[in-house]
Amino acid sequence: MKISAALPAWSIAAPILAWLLLAGLALGAGDLLGVAYTILLVIGLFAGVLAAVFHAEIVAHKVGEPYGTLVLAVAVTAIEVALIVSLMLAGGEATSGLARDTVFAAVMIILNGMVGLCLLAGAERHGEQKFGLYGVSASLATLAAISVLTMVLPNYTTTTPGPVYSSSQLGFIAVVSIVLYGTFVLVQTVRHRDYFLPERAAENEDVHAPPPPAKMAWISAGLLLACLASVVLLAKSLSPTLEAAVAAMGAPKALVGIIIATVVLLPEGIAAYQAARANRLQTSLNLALGSALASIGLTIPAVAIVSLATGWTLSLGIDVKSTVLLLLSLMVATLSLGTGRTTVMQGTVHLVIFAVYLFTTIVP
């Protein structure tokens, strides 16, 4: 990311707009304008998400590695946890599976939708693309382990009937998730950082761009907090409308999780797509797989802590259909990314699986 001398106007205007919309909502503008104001709230939510990620990148570039990598992941995961908790507070016990649906949706969107689109777009423009095997292999191994432990194993434990972990099991899995993700971050940023660097990193001027001034970084940190808070409140305000719209469509509640995951992953998806089009597939895969790991590796522990503290039931186990799709996705990703080279074939396969996932969610 290139750092300019000043923050772009939109990154400052976005949180201001979001808070103005929240103020209008408190003053009754929502009742007065109806659907039109709901559309404005949705625009404010997306603007807040994009601005939060932008300011997280500014702060990350300032603090440098290894901490810089964590800033964006923590910021995005904070948004995801905030959205999940907000909807759970609004929906009560009926939303006990929302965290599972959102995390599963995030994994499927990334492994099939995001990776498939990046592979297809990159191969369409550049023919065959190359990437480093070691980094991608480490990412997939960690993702496979943490996905199965958090979303498949709960169906087969016997202390409590599935798809629910007992309190001790939930606490243990939360710790395991943190250990796996923490070890991955250590490998990615310190111990084996070269595994995740593009072959032409030395030619990329963004890698060597000077860090932003301290004043800009502090301003971005403040705006980041403002964006995250606005996203939480906007999500809570929109949750009844979102659930009502899904119910009116006659679609399963799992669609709510897909919508949340899509909102959270949109910035990383755009960045990964642009990297693939620029023939930087290694960077694209780092963004995509790193987002999946952060999503599941940090969201599950955070929601588990909330569940244990409040006594909420947290349903984590996915159904048989979802298990088949998850295992198929992991197997195909291992095969398609196991040679260090990709073509349009791999991209097409991933996108077809993603289409099947979306269709069978709406028409189970």
One Martini backbone bead per residue (centre of mass of N, CA, C, O) as a GRO file, in nm:
protein
  364
    1MET     BB    1   0.094   0.037   0.024
    2LYS     BB    2   0.050   0.366  -0.039
    3ILE     BB    3   0.179   0.658   0.115
    4SER     BB    4   0.058   0.952   0.175
    5ALA     BB    5   0.060   1.274   0.310
    6ALA     BB    6  -0.254   1.210   0.327
    7LEU     BB    7  -0.560   1.147   0.405
    8PRO     BB    8  -0.827   1.050   0.266
    9ALA     BB    9  -1.140   1.174   0.271
   10TRP     BB   10  -1.308   0.906   0.292
   11SER     BB   11  -1.169   0.796   0.561
   12ILE     BB   12  -1.303   1.035   0.728
   13ALA     BB   13  -1.606   1.037   0.634
   14ALA     BB   14  -1.713   0.756   0.710
   15PRO     BB   15  -1.737   0.776   1.026
   16ILE     BB   16  -1.906   1.032   1.023
   17LEU     BB   17  -2.145   0.916   0.869
   18ALA     BB   18  -2.211   0.686   1.064
   19TRP     BB   19  -2.270   0.872   1.314
   20LEU     BB   20  -2.493   1.039   1.181
   21LEU     BB   21  -2.683   0.801   1.132
   22LEU     BB   22  -2.711   0.723   1.431
   23ALA     BB   23  -2.828   0.992   1.521
   24GLY     BB   24  -3.076   0.982   1.335
   25LEU     BB   25  -3.191   0.723   1.456
   26ALA     BB   26  -3.230   0.842   1.748
   27LEU     BB   27  -3.429   1.081   1.620
   28GLY     BB   28  -3.622   0.915   1.392
   29ALA     BB   29  -3.544   0.875   1.083
   30GLY     BB   30  -3.631   0.581   1.030
   31ASP     BB   31  -3.943   0.630   1.058
   32LEU     BB   32  -3.961   0.855   0.836
   33LEU     BB   33  -3.795   0.700   0.581
   34GLY     BB   34  -3.732   0.401   0.611
   35VAL     BB   35  -3.589   0.240   0.357
   36ALA     BB   36  -3.394   0.471   0.288
   37TYR     BB   37  -3.242   0.458   0.565
   38THR     BB   38  -3.149   0.167   0.544
   39ILE     BB   39  -2.966   0.213   0.301
   40LEU     BB   40  -2.782   0.415   0.446
   41LEU     BB   41  -2.686   0.215   0.665
   42VAL     BB   42  -2.549   0.019   0.471
   43ILE     BB   43  -2.348   0.221   0.357
   44GLY     BB   44  -2.219   0.288   0.633
   45LEU     BB   45  -2.118   0.003   0.692
   46PHE     BB   46  -1.930  -0.033   0.448
   47ALA     BB   47  -1.763   0.221   0.498
   48GLY     BB   48  -1.659   0.132   0.780
   49VAL     BB   49  -1.510  -0.122   0.693
   50LEU     BB   50  -1.316   0.003   0.484
   51ALA     BB   51  -1.192   0.217   0.675
   52ALA     BB   52  -1.083   0.025   0.890
   53VAL     BB   53  -0.884  -0.125   0.705
   54PHE     BB   54  -0.723   0.119   0.612
   55HIS     BB   55  -0.625   0.210   0.900
   56ALA     BB   56  -0.490  -0.058   0.969
   57GLU     BB   57  -0.272  -0.036   0.748
   58ILE     BB   58  -0.137   0.216   0.853
   59VAL     BB   59  -0.058   0.103   1.131
   60ALA     BB   60   0.095  -0.146   1.026
   61HIS     BB   61   0.315   0.015   0.867
   62LYS     BB   62   0.430   0.153   1.121
   63VAL     BB   63   0.501  -0.102   1.315
   64GLY     BB   64   0.542  -0.352   1.166
   65GLU     BB   65   0.720  -0.630   1.195
   66PRO     BB   66   0.495  -0.860   1.323
   67TYR     BB   67   0.251  -0.662   1.403
   68GLY     BB   68   0.121  -0.569   1.136
   69THR     BB   69  -0.034  -0.834   1.065
   70LEU     BB   70  -0.231  -0.819   1.318
   71VAL     BB   71  -0.398  -0.563   1.280
   72LEU     BB   72  -0.589  -0.647   1.051
   73ALA     BB   73  -0.695  -0.911   1.178
   74VAL     BB   74  -0.809  -0.782   1.438
   75ALA     BB   75  -0.996  -0.577   1.305
   76VAL     BB   76  -1.170  -0.776   1.140
   77THR     BB   77  -1.246  -0.960   1.382
   78ALA     BB   78  -1.389  -0.741   1.544
   79ILE     BB   79  -1.615  -0.708   1.344
   80GLU     BB   80  -1.719  -0.998   1.346
   81VAL     BB   81  -1.777  -1.020   1.650
   82ALA     BB   82  -1.966  -0.777   1.666
   83LEU     BB   83  -2.181  -0.884   1.474
   84ILE     BB   84  -2.246  -1.145   1.623
   85VAL     BB   85  -2.313  -1.028   1.905
   86SER     BB   86  -2.535  -0.835   1.814
   87LEU     BB   87  -2.724  -1.060   1.696
   88MET     BB   88  -2.741  -1.227   1.957
   89LEU     BB   89  -2.868  -1.006   2.136
   90ALA     BB   90  -3.120  -0.969   1.949
   91GLY     BB   91  -3.198  -1.303   1.925
   92GLY     BB   92  -3.076  -1.490   2.119
   93GLU     BB   93  -3.114  -1.834   2.121
   94ALA     BB   94  -3.173  -1.838   1.803
   95THR     BB   95  -2.838  -1.757   1.763
   96SER     BB   96  -2.639  -2.002   1.841
   97GLY     BB   97  -2.535  -2.053   1.516
   98LEU     BB   98  -2.398  -1.791   1.402
   99ALA     BB   99  -2.094  -1.838   1.435
  100ARG     BB  100  -2.083  -2.092   1.263
  101ASP     BB  101  -2.203  -1.976   1.000
  102THR     BB  102  -1.990  -1.749   0.963
  103VAL     BB  103  -1.729  -1.918   0.963
  104PHE     BB  104  -1.807  -2.114   0.742
  105ALA     BB  105  -1.857  -1.898   0.530
  106ALA     BB  106  -1.570  -1.784   0.530
  107VAL     BB  107  -1.426  -2.041   0.437
  108MET     BB  108  -1.587  -2.080   0.170
  109ILE     BB  109  -1.536  -1.804   0.043
  110ILE     BB  110  -1.227  -1.831   0.040
  111LEU     BB  111  -1.160  -2.122  -0.074
  112ASN     BB  112  -1.361  -2.066  -0.332
  113GLY     BB  113  -1.430  -1.774  -0.410
  114MET     BB  114  -1.162  -1.616  -0.375
  115VAL     BB  115  -0.957  -1.819  -0.489
  116GLY     BB  116  -1.103  -1.876  -0.756
  117LEU     BB  117  -1.105  -1.584  -0.865
  118CYS     BB  118  -0.798  -1.539  -0.855
  119LEU     BB  119  -0.714  -1.774  -1.037
  120LEU     BB  120  -0.886  -1.695  -1.283
  121ALA     BB  121  -0.789  -1.401  -1.324
  122GLY     BB  122  -0.483  -1.459  -1.342
  123ALA     BB  123  -0.493  -1.675  -1.572
  124GLU     BB  124  -0.642  -1.502  -1.786
  125ARG     BB  125  -0.394  -1.289  -1.794
  126HIS     BB  126  -0.116  -1.504  -1.743
  127GLY     BB  127  -0.205  -1.807  -1.736
  128GLU     BB  128   0.053  -1.894  -1.551
  129GLN     BB  129   0.103  -1.937  -1.197
  130LYS     BB  130   0.314  -1.863  -0.917
  131PHE     BB  131   0.420  -2.019  -0.597
  132GLY     BB  132   0.479  -2.087  -0.271
  133LEU     BB  133   0.452  -2.386  -0.097
  134TYR     BB  134   0.519  -2.353   0.208
  135GLY     BB  135   0.311  -2.137   0.293
  136VAL     BB  136   0.050  -2.274   0.185
  137SER     BB  137   0.084  -2.538   0.342
  138ALA     BB  138   0.068  -2.413   0.625
  139SER     BB  139  -0.210  -2.288   0.593
  140LEU     BB  140  -0.376  -2.548   0.525
  141ALA     BB  141  -0.305  -2.714   0.775
  142THR     BB  142  -0.422  -2.517   0.982
  143LEU     BB  143  -0.709  -2.494   0.861
  144ALA     BB  144  -0.789  -2.791   0.879
  145ALA     BB  145  -0.758  -2.830   1.184
  146ILE     BB  146  -0.940  -2.590   1.288
  147SER     BB  147  -1.201  -2.666   1.137
  148VAL     BB  148  -1.253  -2.953   1.250
  149LEU     BB  149  -1.237  -2.885   1.558
  150THR     BB  150  -1.480  -2.660   1.548
  151MET     BB  151  -1.708  -2.803   1.321
  152VAL     BB  152  -1.696  -3.136   1.357
  153LEU     BB  153  -1.630  -3.262   1.641
  154PRO     BB  154  -1.896  -3.175   1.804
  155ASN     BB  155  -2.068  -3.420   1.673
  156TYR     BB  156  -1.872  -3.659   1.845
  157THR     BB  157  -1.921  -3.591   2.120
  158THR     BB  158  -2.039  -3.716   2.467
  159THR     BB  159  -2.082  -3.521   2.704
  160THR     BB  160  -2.248  -3.370   2.485
  161PRO     BB  161  -2.472  -3.315   2.268
  162GLY     BB  162  -2.478  -3.253   1.961
  163PRO     BB  163  -2.327  -2.942   1.845
  164VAL     BB  164  -2.194  -2.938   2.150
  165TYR     BB  165  -1.991  -2.814   2.380
  166SER     BB  166  -1.856  -2.819   2.658
  167SER     BB  167  -1.709  -2.605   2.866
  168SER     BB  168  -1.429  -2.744   2.866
  169GLN     BB  169  -1.412  -2.792   2.560
  170LEU     BB  170  -1.442  -2.498   2.469
  171GLY     BB  171  -1.193  -2.391   2.616
  172PHE     BB  172  -0.987  -2.580   2.479
  173ILE     BB  173  -1.046  -2.496   2.181
  174ALA     BB  174  -0.975  -2.201   2.219
  175VAL     BB  175  -0.678  -2.253   2.285
  176VAL     BB  176  -0.605  -2.411   2.030
  177SER     BB  177  -0.668  -2.184   1.831
  178ILE     BB  178  -0.458  -1.985   1.940
  179VAL     BB  179  -0.210  -2.164   1.901
  180LEU     BB  180  -0.230  -2.205   1.597
  181TYR     BB  181  -0.238  -1.906   1.512
  182GLY     BB  182   0.016  -1.810   1.663
  183THR     BB  183   0.213  -1.999   1.517
  184PHE     BB  184   0.158  -1.897   1.234
  185VAL     BB  185   0.245  -1.603   1.283
  186LEU     BB  186   0.534  -1.673   1.363
  187VAL     BB  187   0.611  -1.803   1.093
  188GLN     BB  188   0.527  -1.564   0.900
  189THR     BB  189   0.698  -1.319   1.066
  190VAL     BB  190   0.973  -1.484   1.169
  191ARG     BB  191   1.087  -1.781   1.118
  192HIS     BB  192   0.936  -1.802   0.794
  193ARG     BB  193   0.898  -1.543   0.604
  194ASP     BB  194   1.005  -1.644   0.319
  195TYR     BB  195   0.755  -1.828   0.247
  196PHE     BB  196   0.561  -1.542   0.203
  197LEU     BB  197   0.733  -1.430  -0.025
  198PRO     BB  198   0.774  -1.292  -0.303
  199GLU     BB  199   0.998  -1.325  -0.557
  200ARG     BB  200   0.948  -0.991  -0.629
  201ALA     BB  201   0.982  -0.805  -0.371
  202ALA     BB  202   1.219  -0.615  -0.457
  203GLU     BB  203   1.024  -0.478  -0.694
  204ASN     BB  204   0.836  -0.376  -0.467
  205GLU     BB  205   0.765  -0.060  -0.356
  206ASP     BB  206   0.574  -0.118  -0.110
  207VAL     BB  207   0.779  -0.266   0.075
  208HIS     BB  208   0.977   0.016   0.079
  209ALA     BB  209   0.794   0.203   0.197
  210PRO     BB  210   0.752   0.454   0.388
  211PRO     BB  211   0.643   0.531   0.672
  212PRO     BB  212   0.425   0.689   0.839
  213PRO     BB  213   0.357   0.926   1.027
  214ALA     BB  214   0.279   0.949   1.353
  215LYS     BB  215   0.028   1.127   1.326
  216MET     BB  216  -0.121   0.950   1.119
  217ALA     BB  217  -0.129   0.692   1.290
  218TRP     BB  218  -0.298   0.813   1.525
  219ILE     BB  219  -0.541   0.895   1.356
  220SER     BB  220  -0.601   0.611   1.251
  221ALA     BB  221  -0.650   0.482   1.526
  222GLY     BB  222  -0.897   0.657   1.597
  223LEU     BB  223  -1.064   0.588   1.339
  224LEU     BB  224  -1.073   0.286   1.387
  225LEU     BB  225  -1.243   0.296   1.646
  226ALA     BB  226  -1.482   0.449   1.519
  227CYS     BB  227  -1.550   0.233   1.306
  228LEU     BB  228  -1.601  -0.010   1.491
  229ALA     BB  229  -1.829   0.115   1.657
  230SER     BB  230  -2.020   0.176   1.418
  231VAL     BB  231  -2.051  -0.114   1.317
  232VAL     BB  232  -2.185  -0.230   1.566
  233LEU     BB  233  -2.436  -0.038   1.572
  234LEU     BB  234  -2.536  -0.089   1.282
  235ALA     BB  235  -2.576  -0.393   1.307
  236LYS     BB  236  -2.785  -0.379   1.534
  237SER     BB  237  -2.991  -0.206   1.367
  238LEU     BB  238  -3.005  -0.422   1.111
  239SER     BB  239  -3.084  -0.708   1.219
  240PRO     BB  240  -3.396  -0.718   1.186
  241THR     BB  241  -3.399  -0.669   0.879
  242LEU     BB  242  -3.224  -0.908   0.794
  243GLU     BB  243  -3.396  -1.137   0.919
  244ALA     BB  244  -3.660  -1.060   0.773
  245ALA     BB  245  -3.555  -1.095   0.482
  246VAL     BB  246  -3.480  -1.394   0.505
  247ALA     BB  247  -3.761  -1.492   0.591
  248ALA     BB  248  -3.915  -1.383   0.338
  249MET     BB  249  -3.748  -1.578   0.140
  250GLY     BB  250  -3.722  -1.870   0.289
  251ALA     BB  251  -3.449  -1.880   0.417
  252PRO     BB  252  -3.204  -1.973   0.589
  253LYS     BB  253  -3.014  -1.855   0.858
  254ALA     BB  254  -2.732  -1.901   0.719
  255LEU     BB  255  -2.748  -1.643   0.538
  256VAL     BB  256  -2.659  -1.444   0.754
  257GLY     BB  257  -2.366  -1.547   0.771
  258ILE     BB  258  -2.291  -1.483   0.477
  259ILE     BB  259  -2.335  -1.178   0.491
  260ILE     BB  260  -2.132  -1.117   0.712
  261ALA     BB  261  -1.881  -1.240   0.576
  262THR     BB  262  -1.889  -1.061   0.325
  263VAL     BB  263  -1.847  -0.790   0.463
  264VAL     BB  264  -1.575  -0.860   0.606
  265LEU     BB  265  -1.421  -0.977   0.326
  266LEU     BB  266  -1.419  -0.758   0.106
  267PRO     BB  267  -1.142  -0.615   0.129
  268GLU     BB  268  -0.964  -0.871   0.090
  269GLY     BB  269  -1.085  -0.954  -0.180
  270ILE     BB  270  -0.996  -0.708  -0.343
  271ALA     BB  271  -0.691  -0.731  -0.284
  272ALA     BB  272  -0.653  -1.021  -0.397
  273TYR     BB  273  -0.751  -0.965  -0.685
  274GLN     BB  274  -0.542  -0.745  -0.756
  275ALA     BB  275  -0.292  -0.924  -0.714
  276ALA     BB  276  -0.359  -1.139  -0.928
  277ARG     BB  277  -0.372  -0.937  -1.172
  278ALA     BB  278  -0.057  -0.851  -1.095
  279ASN     BB  279   0.106  -1.125  -1.053
  280ARG     BB  280   0.052  -1.178  -0.712
  281LEU     BB  281  -0.027  -1.469  -0.582
  282GLN     BB  282   0.107  -1.482  -0.307
  283THR     BB  283  -0.039  -1.238  -0.189
  284SER     BB  284  -0.325  -1.340  -0.239
  285LEU     BB  285  -0.300  -1.600  -0.061
  286ASN     BB  286  -0.223  -1.463   0.200
  287LEU     BB  287  -0.485  -1.304   0.229
  288ALA     BB  288  -0.689  -1.534   0.216
  289LEU     BB  289  -0.577  -1.746   0.424
  290GLY     BB  290  -0.533  -1.542   0.654
  291SER     BB  291  -0.834  -1.470   0.686
  292ALA     BB  292  -0.936  -1.751   0.761
  293LEU     BB  293  -0.760  -1.787   1.015
  294ALA     BB  294  -0.858  -1.536   1.166
  295SER     BB  295  -1.156  -1.594   1.170
  296ILE     BB  296  -1.138  -1.874   1.326
  297GLY     BB  297  -0.892  -1.828   1.538
  298LEU     BB  298  -1.050  -1.565   1.681
  299THR     BB  299  -1.360  -1.598   1.692
  300ILE     BB  300  -1.406  -1.852   1.860
  301PRO     BB  301  -1.270  -1.759   2.125
  302ALA     BB  302  -1.440  -1.503   2.165
  303VAL     BB  303  -1.720  -1.645   2.169
  304ALA     BB  304  -1.652  -1.843   2.396
  305ILE     BB  305  -1.614  -1.636   2.617
  306VAL     BB  306  -1.899  -1.521   2.602
  307SER     BB  307  -2.045  -1.788   2.656
  308LEU     BB  308  -1.914  -1.851   2.937
  309ALA     BB  309  -1.998  -1.572   3.071
  310THR     BB  310  -2.330  -1.594   2.993
  311GLY     BB  311  -2.449  -1.899   2.909
  312TRP     BB  312  -2.450  -1.953   2.629
  313THR     BB  313  -2.532  -2.128   2.351
  314LEU     BB  314  -2.285  -2.301   2.141
  315SER     BB  315  -2.315  -2.381   1.808
  316LEU     BB  316  -2.068  -2.563   1.598
  317GLY     BB  317  -2.181  -2.789   1.444
  318ILE     BB  318  -2.208  -2.922   1.141
  319ASP     BB  319  -2.355  -3.062   0.897
  320VAL     BB  320  -2.330  -3.304   0.663
  321LYS     BB  321  -2.324  -3.125   0.413
  322SER     BB  322  -2.106  -2.926   0.519
  323THR     BB  323  -1.887  -3.137   0.568
  324VAL     BB  324  -1.852  -3.222   0.276
  325LEU     BB  325  -1.776  -2.938   0.167
  326LEU     BB  326  -1.532  -2.890   0.349
  327LEU     BB  327  -1.363  -3.141   0.270
  328LEU     BB  328  -1.362  -3.080  -0.032
  329SER     BB  329  -1.222  -2.804  -0.014
  330LEU     BB  330  -0.959  -2.901   0.122
  331MET     BB  331  -0.880  -3.110  -0.090
  332VAL     BB  332  -0.875  -2.924  -0.340
  333ALA     BB  333  -0.675  -2.716  -0.228
  334THR     BB  334  -0.441  -2.916  -0.194
  335LEU     BB  335  -0.427  -2.993  -0.498
  336SER     BB  336  -0.429  -2.707  -0.646
  337LEU     BB  337  -0.181  -2.604  -0.427
  338GLY     BB  338   0.051  -2.854  -0.476
  339THR     BB  339   0.250  -2.725  -0.732
  340GLY     BB  340   0.290  -2.394  -0.773
  341ARG     BB  341   0.056  -2.403  -0.998
  342THR     BB  342  -0.183  -2.217  -1.207
  343THR     BB  343  -0.509  -2.228  -1.356
  344VAL     BB  344  -0.831  -2.216  -1.473
  345MET     BB  345  -0.912  -2.489  -1.352
  346GLN     BB  346  -0.890  -2.432  -1.049
  347GLY     BB  347  -1.080  -2.189  -1.043
  348THR     BB  348  -1.334  -2.336  -1.147
  349VAL     BB  349  -1.364  -2.548  -0.924
  350HIS     BB  350  -1.400  -2.353  -0.686
  351LEU     BB  351  -1.651  -2.199  -0.801
  352VAL     BB  352  -1.838  -2.444  -0.816
  353ILE     BB  353  -1.840  -2.508  -0.515
  354PHE     BB  354  -1.952  -2.232  -0.433
  355ALA     BB  355  -2.219  -2.255  -0.588
  356VAL     BB  356  -2.319  -2.504  -0.434
  357TYR     BB  357  -2.322  -2.375  -0.156
  358LEU     BB  358  -2.527  -2.152  -0.215
  359PHE     BB  359  -2.759  -2.327  -0.325
  360THR     BB  360  -2.779  -2.528  -0.070
  361THR     BB  361  -2.857  -2.300   0.127
  362ILE     BB  362  -3.124  -2.204  -0.014
  363VAL     BB  363  -3.152  -2.523  -0.131
  364PRO     BB  364  -3.147  -2.794   0.084
   0.00000   0.00000   0.00000
